[in-house]
């Protein structure tokens, strides 16, 4: 995933939390720390204008590679 990709929040473990996300979201920037390589955290702006930092394991890309 990269800046500009459309994503949705996806988690089997946090299914209750997933209801709080206004999908889709757009990746604004790589928010990983220097030791996080490849990128593991992204700042995402959701459809309701809320911005969060999410781990890649909770993001499902909606745009084709």
Order of alpha helices (4+ residues) and beta strands (2+ residues): beta-alpha-beta-beta-beta-beta
